[in-house]
Amino acid sequence: MAREKSNGLYLSVPSFFKCPISMDVMKSPVSLCTGVTYDRQSIQKWLDSGHNTCPATMQVLQSTDVVPNLTLRRLIRVWSDSYLLRPESHASFNNHIAFESLKKLISSECSEQSERVSVGTLSSIVSFAKLSGENRESVAKIDGFVPLITKMFKNCNEIEVIEQIELVIICLDLILPEKGVREQLVQHLVNSTSSTSSSFTLVLQRGGLDAKISAARVLESLASFDNESRRIIADQSVLIKELYNLTASDAGYPAVDAGLAALIAVCTSRQSKKEIVRLGIVKSAGKLLSSPENSVTVVEKAMKVLEIISTCTEGRTAICEDENCVPAVVKRLMKVSPAATEYGIGVIWSVCYMSRDRTAQEAAMRNNGLTKVLLVMQSNCSGSVRQMCGELVKVFRVNSKSCLASYETRTTHITPY
């Protein structure tokens, strides 16, 4: 039993699976009249170069005919497939063999009439695709692969097929950045809106955490592709609800981050904004901003969601009525990231300047909002943000007990962050 090393890992390879010439695992084993088996390509090259001997034994060949070694080919196939189905062996397994095995698995199990791919095959595809960008590109290029697996979205409301649907969505999440994949999936979404939304709803409601995160990522990508895809997804109120539930869950940073990103991409229409406001996004976002443990990206996305809903009357009203939201936005206005700062200014401007809500203005002032807005003005912010800051300063001055001169003598020396 030979042992080969790849990427620091070892893989046991039966010596009789390897061609005596190339020392690689044989793809098409054939035997000479001497009984020795070689890979067809290697022995043919040997014979075509004018040799009339067996490379291993150096015996003169009575015949140069080769005979396929079907038994050995089947053994190699079983061996290669067994390693393919074990994710821990992928890193050290010849990618060519793995990829060829994948194609054979797909072609053998999935006829044109089939609408289901086995869990084993889907697991193999996912494991293979997770290894590298090159693997994902190879999977995406398999002819008819995306249409084949998206067929499984039909009649997916049966609980017994949820494992397959989870794997399909995880696989799509992995290969979606590859050329042409998103276009094919968008086409399927347009043609089969009901079955596709049912599949994603099923996974978001009943699937495992990894599958839920993948579902949110795929929906985000589709919504970002074009207006029609975004409209189709936004019209599915159950999908918006499940994406919201992901942001409000205790499932951890990746799930919350994926849910927020999807809502940002999907909820651009007035109706969808009203829907997430109704579901409670203001309270959820405020809670995320109040927690010191959340990452920069989660804080940024929470700010962005609030900025998006603050452009509609219902959103502004909900922000003003929530006693924790405006204070949380003001407290997170600095020292997170330039993006979070700009989103936060947009929220405060909407409720304090556009709506002129007295409660929101007082909440911002109590949390040192005037000083922070002036500091943002001195920073390297965009022109539109600087203009909003100027308008906020005017509002805060009117409501401030102290005059501007007092501010100028005390805080103009502060260096912007």
matplotlib code that plots the C-alpha trace (Angstrom):
import matplotlib.pyplot as plt

x = [0.0, 1.7, 1.2, 1.1, 1.5, -0.5, -1.0, 0.5, -2.0, -1.4, -3.7, -3.3, -3.3, -3.2, 0.0, -1.8, -4.1, -1.1, 0.3, 3.9, 4.8, 3.2, 2.8, -0.6, -3.9, -5.1, -8.1, -8.4, -6.5, -5.5, -3.4, -0.7, -0.2, 2.4, -0.4, 0.9, -1.7, -1.0, -3.0, -4.1, -2.6, 0.8, 1.2, -0.1, 2.5, 5.2, 4.1, 3.7, 7.3, 8.5, 9.0, 8.0, 8.7, 6.7, 8.0, 7.7, 9.2, 11.1, 9.8, 9.4, 5.7, 4.2, 1.3, 0.8, -2.9, -4.3, -7.3, -9.4, -9.0, -12.7, -12.3, -9.5, -11.4, -14.4, -12.2, -10.6, -14.0, -15.3, -12.1, -12.2, -15.9, -15.4, -12.7, -14.9, -17.7, -15.3, -14.7, -11.6, -9.8, -10.5, -7.6, -5.2, -7.2, -6.3, -8.8, -9.1, -10.2, -12.7, -14.1, -14.4, -16.1, -18.5, -19.5, -20.1, -22.2, -24.3, -24.8, -25.5, -28.1, -29.8, -31.6, -33.5, -36.7, -35.2, -36.2, -34.1, -30.4, -29.4, -28.2, -24.9, -24.2, -25.2, -23.0, -20.1, -20.6, -20.8, -17.7, -15.7, -16.8, -15.8, -12.2, -11.2, -12.2, -10.9, -13.2, -16.2, -15.5, -15.3, -18.6, -20.3, -19.0, -20.7, -23.2, -26.7, -25.7, -27.5, -30.8, -30.5, -30.3, -32.8, -35.3, -35.4, -37.2, -40.4, -42.8, -40.3, -42.8, -42.4, -40.4, -38.7, -36.8, -35.6, -32.1, -31.7, -33.0, -30.6, -27.7, -28.9, -29.0, -25.6, -24.2, -25.7, -24.3, -20.8, -20.9, -23.0, -20.0, -18.9, -19.6, -23.2, -24.5, -26.5, -28.0, -29.2, -30.7, -32.4, -34.0, -35.3, -36.6, -38.5, -40.0, -40.7, -41.4, -43.7, -41.5, -38.3, -39.8, -41.3, -37.8, -36.1, -39.0, -38.8, -35.0, -35.3, -38.1, -36.9, -33.3, -30.0, -28.1, -25.6, -28.4, -30.3, -27.2, -26.7, -30.4, -30.0, -26.9, -28.4, -31.5, -29.3, -27.3, -30.5, -32.0, -28.9, -28.9, -31.7, -34.9, -37.2, -35.5, -35.7, -39.4, -40.2, -38.4, -39.9, -43.4, -43.0, -43.9, -43.1, -39.5, -39.1, -40.5, -38.0, -35.1, -36.2, -36.3, -32.8, -31.6, -33.6, -32.3, -29.6, -28.0, -24.7, -22.9, -22.9, -26.7, -27.5, -25.0, -26.5, -30.1, -29.3, -27.5, -30.4, -33.0, -30.8, -30.8, -34.5, -36.3, -36.1, -39.8, -42.1, -44.2, -41.2, -39.9, -43.3, -43.3, -40.0, -41.0, -44.2, -42.2, -40.1, -36.8, -36.4, -36.3, -34.0, -31.6, -31.5, -30.7, -27.8, -26.4, -26.7, -24.6, -20.9, -20.1, -21.4, -18.9, -18.3, -20.1, -23.2, -23.3, -22.8, -25.7, -28.0, -27.3, -28.0, -31.3, -32.4, -31.3, -33.3, -36.6, -36.1, -36.9, -40.6, -43.1, -43.7, -40.0, -39.4, -42.4, -41.2, -37.7, -39.0, -41.4, -38.7, -37.0, -33.7, -33.2, -32.1, -29.8, -28.2, -27.6, -26.0, -23.8, -22.5, -22.1, -18.3, -15.4, -17.1, -16.4, -16.9, -19.8, -21.6, -21.1, -22.7, -25.6, -26.2, -26.2, -28.8, -31.0, -30.7, -31.2, -34.4, -36.0, -34.6, -34.6, -37.0, -39.7, -38.7, -39.7, -39.2, -38.7, -36.0, -34.3, -34.2, -32.9, -30.1, -29.2, -29.2, -26.6, -24.2, -25.6, -24.6, -21.0, -20.8, -22.5, -20.0, -17.2, -18.5, -18.6, -14.9, -14.1, -13.5, -17.2, -19.0, -20.5, -24.1, -23.3, -21.7, -24.8, -27.0, -24.8, -25.1, -28.9, -28.8, -26.6, -29.2, -32.0, -30.0, -29.0, -32.6, -33.3, -30.1, -29.9, -26.4, -25.5, -23.2, -20.5, -20.3, -19.8, -17.2, -15.1, -15.2, -15.1, -13.7, -10.2, -11.2, -9.3, -11.6, -11.2]
y = [0.0, 3.2, 6.5, 9.8, 13.2, 16.3, 19.6, 18.0, 15.1, 11.4, 9.2, 5.4, 4.3, 0.6, 0.1, -1.9, 1.1, 3.0, 2.9, 1.5, 4.2, 7.4, 6.3, 8.0, 6.3, 4.7, 6.2, 3.6, 0.4, -2.0, -5.1, -6.3, -9.9, -10.2, -9.7, -6.3, -3.5, 0.1, 3.2, 3.3, 6.7, 5.9, 2.5, 3.7, 6.5, 3.9, 1.7, 4.6, 5.6, 2.3, 0.1, -3.6, -4.6, -4.6, -1.7, -3.5, -6.9, -5.9, -9.0, -8.8, -8.5, -11.2, -8.8, -5.1, -5.4, -4.1, -5.5, -3.3, -4.5, -4.1, -5.7, -3.3, -0.3, -1.1, -1.5, 1.9, 3.4, 2.0, 3.2, 6.7, 7.1, 6.0, 8.7, 11.2, 10.7, 11.4, 15.1, 14.7, 12.9, 15.6, 17.8, 14.9, 13.3, 13.9, 16.6, 15.2, 11.8, 13.5, 15.7, 12.8, 10.7, 13.6, 13.8, 10.0, 10.1, 12.9, 11.2, 7.8, 9.0, 11.7, 11.1, 13.8, 12.5, 12.6, 15.4, 14.2, 13.9, 11.6, 13.0, 11.1, 12.7, 16.2, 15.8, 14.8, 17.9, 20.2, 18.7, 18.9, 22.5, 23.6, 22.7, 25.5, 28.1, 25.9, 23.1, 25.5, 26.7, 23.1, 22.2, 25.3, 24.4, 21.0, 21.1, 21.4, 21.2, 24.3, 23.5, 19.9, 20.7, 23.6, 21.0, 19.8, 22.9, 21.4, 19.9, 20.7, 21.3, 17.7, 17.4, 14.2, 16.1, 18.9, 17.4, 17.4, 21.0, 22.2, 20.7, 22.2, 25.7, 25.3, 24.2, 27.2, 29.5, 28.0, 28.3, 31.4, 33.7, 31.6, 32.9, 32.3, 30.6, 33.5, 34.2, 30.6, 30.8, 34.1, 32.6, 29.7, 32.2, 34.1, 30.9, 29.1, 31.7, 29.6, 26.5, 28.4, 30.6, 27.5, 25.8, 28.8, 29.2, 25.5, 25.8, 29.1, 27.6, 24.1, 23.8, 23.6, 26.8, 26.5, 26.0, 29.0, 31.2, 29.9, 30.6, 34.2, 34.7, 33.3, 35.5, 38.5, 37.7, 37.3, 40.5, 42.4, 41.1, 43.1, 44.8, 42.0, 39.4, 41.8, 42.5, 38.7, 38.0, 41.1, 40.1, 36.9, 38.2, 34.8, 35.1, 38.5, 37.3, 34.4, 36.6, 39.0, 36.0, 35.2, 38.7, 38.6, 35.1, 34.1, 31.9, 33.9, 36.5, 34.7, 34.1, 37.7, 39.1, 37.1, 38.0, 41.7, 41.6, 39.9, 42.4, 45.3, 43.9, 42.9, 45.7, 48.7, 49.2, 51.1, 47.9, 45.8, 48.5, 48.7, 44.9, 44.7, 47.7, 45.8, 42.7, 44.7, 45.5, 48.7, 47.0, 44.2, 46.7, 48.8, 45.7, 44.8, 48.4, 48.3, 45.1, 45.8, 42.3, 42.6, 42.9, 46.0, 44.4, 43.6, 47.2, 48.6, 46.5, 47.3, 51.0, 50.5, 48.8, 51.7, 54.2, 52.3, 52.3, 55.9, 56.9, 56.0, 57.5, 54.2, 53.6, 57.1, 56.8, 53.4, 54.7, 57.8, 55.7, 53.2, 54.6, 52.7, 53.1, 56.8, 56.6, 53.4, 55.1, 58.1, 56.1, 54.0, 57.1, 57.2, 54.7, 51.9, 52.6, 55.5, 53.5, 53.1, 56.8, 57.9, 55.5, 56.7, 60.3, 59.4, 57.9, 60.9, 63.4, 61.6, 61.6, 64.8, 67.1, 65.6, 64.5, 67.2, 64.7, 66.4, 63.1, 61.9, 65.3, 65.2, 61.6, 62.6, 65.6, 63.7, 61.3, 64.1, 64.1, 67.7, 67.2, 64.0, 65.5, 68.4, 65.9, 64.1, 67.4, 67.8, 64.3, 63.2, 62.5, 62.9, 66.2, 64.9, 63.8, 67.1, 68.9, 66.7, 67.4, 71.1, 70.9, 68.8, 71.4, 74.0, 71.9, 71.0, 74.6, 75.6, 73.0, 73.3, 75.2, 76.2, 78.6, 77.9, 80.2, 77.8, 74.9, 76.7, 77.5, 74.0, 71.5, 73.0, 71.9, 68.2, 66.4, 64.4, 60.6]
z = [0.0, -1.1, 0.7, -1.2, 0.5, -0.6, 1.3, 4.4, 4.4, 3.5, 1.4, 1.2, -2.4, -3.3, -5.4, -8.1, -8.7, -10.0, -13.5, -13.5, -16.0, -14.8, -11.1, -11.1, -10.3, -13.5, -15.3, -17.9, -16.9, -19.8, -19.8, -22.1, -23.1, -20.3, -17.8, -16.5, -16.4, -17.3, -17.8, -21.5, -22.3, -20.8, -22.5, -25.8, -25.7, -25.0, -27.9, -30.3, -29.6, -31.2, -28.2, -28.4, -24.8, -21.6, -19.6, -16.3, -17.2, -20.4, -22.1, -25.8, -26.7, -28.8, -29.4, -28.8, -28.4, -25.1, -23.2, -20.8, -17.3, -16.3, -12.8, -11.9, -13.3, -11.1, -8.0, -8.7, -9.2, -5.9, -4.1, -5.6, -4.8, -1.3, -0.8, -2.6, -0.1, 2.8, 3.1, 5.2, 2.3, -0.3, 0.3, -0.5, -3.3, -6.9, -8.0, -11.5, -10.2, -7.8, -10.5, -13.0, -10.3, -9.6, -13.2, -13.3, -10.2, -11.6, -15.0, -13.5, -11.0, -12.9, -16.2, -18.0, -16.3, -12.8, -10.5, -7.5, -6.8, -4.0, -0.7, -1.2, -4.6, -3.3, -0.3, -2.5, -4.7, -1.7, -0.1, -3.4, -4.0, -0.5, -1.1, -3.5, -5.9, -8.7, -7.6, -7.5, -11.0, -12.2, -10.7, -12.1, -15.6, -15.7, -18.6, -17.3, -13.7, -12.4, -14.2, -12.9, -9.3, -9.4, -10.7, -7.2, -6.1, -7.5, -4.9, -2.2, 0.5, 1.6, 4.8, 3.6, 0.9, 3.1, 3.4, -0.4, -0.7, 2.0, 0.1, -3.2, -1.6, 0.1, -3.3, -5.1, -2.4, -3.1, -6.9, -7.3, -7.8, -10.8, -14.3, -15.6, -12.5, -11.1, -14.6, -14.8, -11.3, -12.0, -15.1, -13.0, -10.4, -13.0, -14.5, -11.3, -8.6, -6.5, -6.3, -5.7, -2.9, -1.3, -1.3, 0.4, 2.8, 3.8, 4.5, 6.4, 8.6, 9.2, 7.9, 9.7, 10.5, 7.7, 5.2, 6.5, 6.1, 2.6, 1.7, 2.9, 0.9, -2.3, -1.9, -1.3, -4.5, -6.5, -5.2, -6.0, -9.6, -11.1, -10.2, -11.4, -9.1, -6.2, -6.8, -7.0, -3.7, -2.0, -3.0, -0.9, 2.5, 4.1, 2.8, 4.3, 7.6, 7.7, 6.8, 9.6, 12.0, 11.1, 12.2, 15.4, 16.4, 18.8, 16.1, 16.1, 14.0, 10.6, 10.7, 11.8, 9.3, 6.4, 7.4, 7.6, 4.2, 2.6, 4.0, 2.8, -0.7, -0.8, 1.1, -1.2, -2.0, 0.3, 0.9, 1.9, 4.2, 5.9, 6.3, 8.2, 10.3, 11.2, 12.0, 14.5, 12.8, 14.7, 18.1, 16.7, 15.1, 18.3, 20.3, 17.9, 18.2, 22.0, 22.3, 22.6, 21.4, 17.9, 15.0, 12.9, 9.9, 12.0, 13.4, 9.9, 8.5, 11.5, 10.8, 7.1, 7.7, 10.0, 7.4, 4.7, 6.7, 7.9, 4.3, 4.8, 7.3, 9.1, 9.6, 11.0, 13.3, 14.7, 15.3, 17.2, 19.3, 20.3, 23.4, 22.8, 19.1, 18.7, 21.8, 20.4, 17.0, 18.5, 20.8, 17.9, 15.7, 16.2, 16.4, 14.5, 10.8, 8.3, 6.7, 10.1, 10.8, 7.5, 7.9, 11.5, 10.4, 7.8, 10.5, 12.9, 10.0, 9.0, 12.4, 13.9, 10.8, 8.3, 10.8, 13.4, 16.1, 19.4, 21.3, 18.9, 19.1, 22.9, 22.9, 20.5, 22.6, 25.9, 24.3, 23.3, 19.7, 19.0, 19.8, 17.8, 14.7, 14.8, 15.0, 12.0, 10.1, 10.8, 9.5, 6.0, 5.3, 2.0, 0.9, 1.4, 4.9, 5.8, 4.6, 6.7, 9.7, 9.1, 9.1, 12.2, 14.0, 13.3, 14.7, 17.8, 18.4, 18.5, 21.1, 23.0, 26.3, 25.5, 22.8, 19.9, 21.3, 24.3, 22.0, 20.0, 23.0, 24.5, 21.6, 18.4, 19.4, 19.3, 16.6, 14.3, 14.4]

ax = plt.figure().add_subplot(projection="3d")
ax.plot(x, y, z, "-o")
ax.set_aspect("equal")
plt.show()
